[in-house]
């Protein structure tokens, strides 16, 4: 599902989240953080950006399906929506017009520590650090220990600048990640403050990219 907020130029910023949840976990699996949190924030970002329009850049708000793999990530399992959209933009000749693809995933954890995967564009990492610094929340943003296969990857392969805003440390203690893809991924693990922090930083970042 795509929404477009027209801008004054043909430059484009893509804001994306997957809205599917992992299948086959349990009947009562909620997926509150993965990916209720980022889907919710995307709706709010769309509302705010529409209110501020027109910006210099156009905004594409992308709700991606099929991020989660059914058995194991591979060419035909997982990242379906992002692969499709990246290809669409690329084939329409739009890849060079893309200023940034900002993927949001698992951003609602009460204990918010955004750890950016190493396979993000350096320029956008600097931009998000600067925006976080401006808002006084820089300590909650860092670079993680490795790369992550997420929805930003197909866009990166298609030559677009990407960033994956993710807190992939979601559990009862550091390093356990035991709320991820389990029935513990419930709304009580999230906080409005975390959603607000990420939303504010992303808005500041896209403002700075104008
Ligand atoms: Zn997931």
Boltz pocket constraint, residues with backbone or C-beta under 6 A from the ligand:
constraints:
  - pocket:
      binder: B
      contacts: [[A, 22], [A, 34], [A, 68], [A, 181]]
      max_distance: 6.0
